């Protein structure tokens, strides 16, 4: 849900979560994490996360007002939180756009790749799908560089340029109209333009993942139809369960799956359920829906939040974030959902899938196996 200017999370990460999984067993196979004694997870959940390549296909490392954040080195506590999260793949993507979109994108890529390099004890940049596997083996966090828009492609040739600079995924639009197509909150959705069709073709040629998460309904369907191969909805939910312009129709979900694509389910509160309570179980309802509508191979995670979520932001940043969107976004008092708003949220989701009798194989697919397959197909 990142905004079109660099505002989201709180300025300081507070509290530490221990990185080790060797905490003493508590009662009936429940495990506690050091520094997070309130959380208990079953041995099956801990083992599943440990053995799975977990990929969060919308997981900004940090969104902040401070331009100097990218120059800092993580504290030991912050580094421990990333390692303990169980997430290997972080799709680090912001919503950028406007007249200077190209300059914004160049600065964004340089700044966040610098941040990852400056914290190379924690992060590694992803160039191809094998880098995700290596990061898992090395117990590092692999950063997939993405942008939640494509306005920076001022010319078709820019797709190749940005791929050489590290960009591996781009949304066709953010919430508004651009030269490529219509965003989800535009009054009229005109679909994909001729220029947009050329960008889609070039992105496939350059092996860059096409994302339609924020696109309007017609633009979403046009893009899926125009693409020769699979694309992604990295972070959205099902409109059959919640009526919101930012989530996807069953027609779009089925079309995506028919091309071999994968949809990441988000934990943003108003995209999950129209009223409270809204918790991790309701998020899992969207996983159920996509799996039953298509197949388990077409659903994954795109949390659309950093490790701590939105509701821990500094108040002025939180207010600025909410104020930057149209009224149709329908923000409620909270943005995060209960049980999916902390650094160990993947374990809570895993426990919910276990409660719903998902097999180990299917849980591993949802946690990241499906997106790993898609990325391997697209990136080659």
C-alpha positions in Angstrom: 0.0 0.0 0.0 3.1 2.2 0.0 2.3 5.8 -0.9 3.6 8.0 -3.7 5.9 9.9 -1.4 8.2 8.3 1.2 6.0 8.1 4.2 4.9 5.0 6.1 6.4 3.3 9.1 7.5 4.7 12.5 11.0 6.2 12.6 12.4 3.8 15.2 12.0 0.1 15.5 11.4 -0.7 19.2 11.9 -4.0 20.9 13.9 -7.0 20.0 13.0 -10.5 18.9 15.7 -13.1 19.3 17.0 -14.7 16.2 17.6 -18.2 17.5 15.0 -21.0 17.2 16.7 -22.9 20.0 14.5 -21.6 22.8 13.3 -24.2 25.3 10.2 -26.2 24.5 7.2 -24.9 26.3 4.5 -27.3 27.3 3.0 -29.4 24.5 5.5 -28.7 21.7 5.1 -25.0 21.8 8.2 -22.9 21.3 9.0 -19.4 22.5 11.3 -16.9 20.9 13.9 -15.1 23.0 12.7 -11.5 23.7 9.1 -12.4 22.7 7.9 -14.5 25.5 4.2 -13.7 24.8 4.4 -15.6 21.6 4.2 -19.4 21.5 4.2 -21.5 18.3 3.8 -25.2 17.7 6.8 -27.3 16.7 5.1 -28.0 13.4 4.8 -24.3 12.6 8.4 -23.5 13.6 9.7 -26.4 11.5 7.5 -25.4 8.5 8.8 -21.8 8.5 12.4 -23.0 9.1 12.2 -25.4 6.1 10.3 -23.2 3.7 11.6 -20.5 1.5 9.3 -17.7 2.7 8.8 -14.9 0.2 6.7 -11.8 1.1 6.0 -10.2 -2.3 5.3 -6.8 -0.8 7.5 -6.2 2.2 9.2 -2.8 2.3 12.3 -2.9 4.5 11.4 0.5 6.0 9.5 3.5 4.8 10.5 6.7 6.5 10.5 10.5 6.0 14.2 10.6 6.7 16.4 10.7 3.6 19.3 9.6 5.8 17.7 6.3 6.9 19.3 4.5 4.0 22.8 5.5 5.2 22.5 3.9 8.6 23.6 0.5 9.9 21.0 -1.7 11.6 21.3 -2.2 15.4 21.9 -5.7 16.6 18.3 -5.8 17.8 17.0 -4.7 14.4 19.1 -7.3 12.6 17.8 -10.0 15.0 14.2 -9.1 14.1 14.8 -9.6 10.4 16.5 -13.0 11.0 13.9 -14.2 13.4 11.0 -13.2 11.1 11.3 -16.4 9.1 11.1 -14.4 5.9 13.8 -14.8 3.3 12.5 -12.9 0.3 11.5 -9.2 0.9 9.9 -7.5 -2.2 11.0 -3.9 -1.3 8.7 -1.7 -3.4 7.4 1.8 -3.0 4.8 3.8 -4.9 6.7 6.4 -6.9 5.3 8.7 -9.6 4.7 12.2 -11.0 6.6 14.4 -13.5 10.0 13.3 -12.0 9.2 9.6 -11.7 12.4 8.6 -13.5 14.6 10.6 -11.2 12.7 9.3 -8.2 13.2 5.7 -9.3 16.9 6.1 -10.0 17.4 7.6 -6.5 15.3 4.9 -4.9 17.2 2.0 -6.5 20.6 3.5 -5.6 19.6 4.4 -2.0 18.0 1.0 -1.0 20.7 -1.1 -2.7 23.2 1.0 -0.8 21.3 0.3 2.4 21.4 -3.4 1.7 25.1 -3.3 0.9 25.8 -1.3 4.0 24.0 -4.0 6.0 25.4 -7.0 4.1 25.5 -9.0 7.3 21.7 -9.1 7.1 20.7 -8.5 3.4 21.6 -9.6 0.0 20.3 -8.1 -3.3 18.4 -10.5 -5.6 19.5 -10.7 -9.2 18.0 -14.1 -10.1 15.9 -16.8 -8.3 19.0 -18.7 -7.2 19.9 -15.7 -5.0 16.8 -16.5 -2.9 17.9 -20.1 -2.4 21.4 -18.9 -1.4 20.0 -16.4 1.0 17.9 -19.1 2.7 21.0 -21.3 3.0 23.1 -18.4 4.4 20.3 -17.2 6.8 20.1 -13.8 5.1 17.3 -11.7 3.9 17.1 -11.4 0.1 15.9 -8.1 -1.2 13.9 -8.0 -4.4 13.9 -4.5 -5.8 10.6 -3.3 -7.1 8.6 -0.2 -7.8 4.8 0.1 -7.4 4.3 2.0 -10.6 5.8 2.2 -14.1 5.8 5.9 -14.8 9.6 5.8 -14.7 9.5 4.0 -18.0 9.5 7.2 -20.0 10.5 5.2 -23.1 10.2 1.5 -23.9 14.0 1.3 -23.8 14.0 2.3 -20.1 12.7 -1.2 -19.1 16.1 -2.7 -20.1 18.0 0.2 -18.4 16.2 -0.3 -15.1 16.6 -4.0 -15.2 20.4 -3.5 -15.5 20.2 -1.2 -12.5 18.6 -4.0 -10.4 14.8 -3.6 -10.8 13.1 -7.0 -10.9 9.4 -6.2 -10.6 7.2 -3.2 -11.5 3.5 -2.5 -11.2 2.0 -1.1 -14.4 0.1 1.6 -12.4 -0.3 2.9 -8.9 -3.8 4.0 -7.9 -4.1 6.7 -10.6 -4.0 7.0 -14.4 -0.7 6.9 -16.2 0.4 6.5 -19.8 0.1 2.7 -19.4 -3.3 2.2 -17.9 -5.7 3.1 -15.1 -5.3 2.7 -11.3 -7.8 1.2 -9.0 -9.2 4.5 -7.7 -9.6 6.3 -11.0 -13.2 7.3 -11.8 -12.9 5.7 -15.3 -10.8 2.7 -16.2 -9.8 2.8 -19.9 -7.7 -0.3 -19.8 -4.1 -0.7 -21.1 -3.0 1.8 -23.7 -1.0 1.1 -26.8 2.0 2.4 -25.0 1.2 0.1 -22.1 1.0 -2.9 -24.4 4.5 -2.1 -25.6 5.8 -1.8 -22.0 4.2 -5.2 -21.2 5.9 -6.8 -24.2 9.2 -5.2 -23.3 9.0 -6.2 -19.6 8.5 -9.8 -20.7 11.4 -9.6 -23.1 13.6 -8.2 -20.4 12.5 -10.8 -17.9 11.0 -8.3 -15.4 7.9 -9.4 -13.4 4.7 -7.5 -14.3 2.5 -6.6 -11.3 -1.1 -5.4 -11.5 -1.9 -5.1 -7.8 -3.0 -1.5 -7.9 -4.5 -1.5 -11.4 -8.2 -1.0 -12.1 -10.4 -3.9 -13.1 -10.2 -3.4 -16.9 -6.5 -2.6 -16.8 -5.9 -5.8 -14.8 -7.7 -8.0 -17.2 -6.1 -6.3 -20.3 -2.6 -6.8 -18.9 -3.2 -10.5 -18.1 -4.6 -11.0 -21.7 -1.8 -9.1 -23.4 1.0 -10.9 -21.5 2.3 -14.0 -23.2 3.3 -15.6 -19.9 2.5 -15.4 -16.2 2.3 -12.2 -14.3 1.6 -11.3 -10.6 -0.8 -9.7 -8.3 1.8 -9.3 -5.6 -0.5 -7.9 -2.9 -4.3 -7.8 -3.0 -7.3 -9.7 -1.8 -10.6 -11.1 -3.1 -13.6 -8.7 -3.8 -15.9 -11.7 -3.3 -15.1 -11.3 0.4 -14.7 -7.5 0.8 -16.0 -4.7 -1.5 -13.0 -2.4 -2.0 -11.6 -0.9 -5.3 -8.1 -2.1 -4.4 -9.0 -5.8 -4.4 -9.6 -8.2 -7.3 -12.6 -9.7 -8.9 -13.0 -13.5 -9.3 -12.7 -12.9 -13.0 -9.3 -11.3 -12.6 -8.1 -14.0 -10.2 -9.2 -16.8 -12.6 -7.6 -15.1 -15.6 -4.3 -14.7 -13.6 -4.2 -18.3 -12.6 -5.0 -19.5 -16.2 -1.8 -17.8 -17.3 0.2 -19.4 -14.4 0.3 -16.3 -12.3 0.3 -16.0 -8.5 -1.6 -13.7 -6.2 -0.2 -12.5 -2.8 -2.7 -12.0 0.0 -2.3 -8.8 2.0 -2.9 -8.0 5.7 -4.1 -4.5 5.2 -7.3 -4.2 7.3 -9.7 -2.6 4.9 -8.6 -5.0 2.1 -9.4 -8.0 4.4 -12.8 -7.3 6.0 -15.3 -4.5 6.0 -15.8 -4.5 9.8 -14.1 -5.4 13.0 -12.9 -7.7 14.4 -10.4 -8.3 11.5 -7.7 -10.8 12.3 -5.3 -13.3 10.7 -8.1 -15.8 10.3 -10.0 -13.4 8.0 -6.8 -13.0 6.0 -6.6 -16.8 5.7 -10.2 -16.7 4.3 -8.8 -14.9 1.3 -6.1 -17.6 0.9 -8.9 -20.2 1.0 -10.9 -18.3 -1.5 -8.2 -18.1 -4.1 -7.1 -21.7 -3.6 -10.7 -23.0 -4.1 -11.4 -20.6 -7.0 -8.2 -21.7 -8.8 -5.7 -24.0 -7.2 -3.3 -23.8 -4.3 -0.5 -23.1 -6.8 -1.7 -19.6 -7.4 -1.7 -18.0 -4.0 1.0 -16.6 -1.7 1.7 -13.8 0.6 2.1 -10.1 -0.1 1.7 -8.5 3.4 2.0 -4.9 2.2 3.7 -4.0 5.5 7.1 -4.0 7.1 7.9 -6.2 10.1 6.1 -3.9 12.6 3.2 -2.8 10.4 1.5 0.6 10.1 -0.1 1.0 13.5 3.2 1.5 15.3 4.1 4.5 13.1 4.9 7.8 14.7 1.6 9.7 14.8 2.4 12.5 12.4 3.7 10.0 9.8 0.6 7.8 10.3 -1.7 10.8 9.8 0.3 11.8 6.7 0.0 8.3 5.2 -3.8 8.1 5.6 -4.2 11.7 4.3 -2.3 10.9 1.1 -5.1 8.5 -0.3 -8.5 9.1 -1.7 -11.5 8.7 0.5 -12.4 5.5 -1.4 -9.6 3.7 0.5 -11.8 3.8 3.6 -9.2 3.8 6.3 -10.5 2.6 9.7 -8.9 3.3 13.1 -6.3 0.6 12.5 -4.6 -0.5 9.3 -3.0 -3.7 10.4 -5.0 -6.8 11.2 -4.9 -8.5 14.6 -2.3 -11.3 14.8 -0.4 -10.1 11.7 1.1 -7.0 13.0 4.5 -7.9 14.4 7.9 -9.4 13.3 6.8 -13.0 13.8 3.5 -12.7 11.8 4.5 -15.5 9.4 4.3 -17.9 12.2 0.8 -16.8 13.2 -0.4 -17.3 9.6 1.3 -20.7 9.5 -0.6 -21.7 12.7 -3.8 -20.5 11.1 -3.2 -22.6 8.0 -2.4 -25.6 10.2 -5.7 -25.1 12.0 -7.4 -25.2 8.6 -5.9 -28.6 7.8 -3.6 -27.4 5.1 -0.9 -30.0 4.3 2.8 -29.2 4.9 3.3 -29.2 1.1 0.5 -26.7 0.6 1.6 -24.4 3.4 5.2 -24.4 2.0 3.7 -23.4 -1.4 1.7 -20.5 0.1 4.6 -19.3 2.2 6.8 -18.8 -0.8 7.1 -21.9 -3.0 4.5 -20.5 -5.5 6.2 -17.2 -5.8 9.6 -18.9 -6.1 8.2 -20.9 -9.1 6.8 -17.8 -10.7 10.0 -15.8 -10.3 12.0 -18.6 -11.8 9.7 -18.7 -14.8 9.8 -15.0 -15.4 13.4 -14.2 -14.6 14.7 -17.3 -16.4 
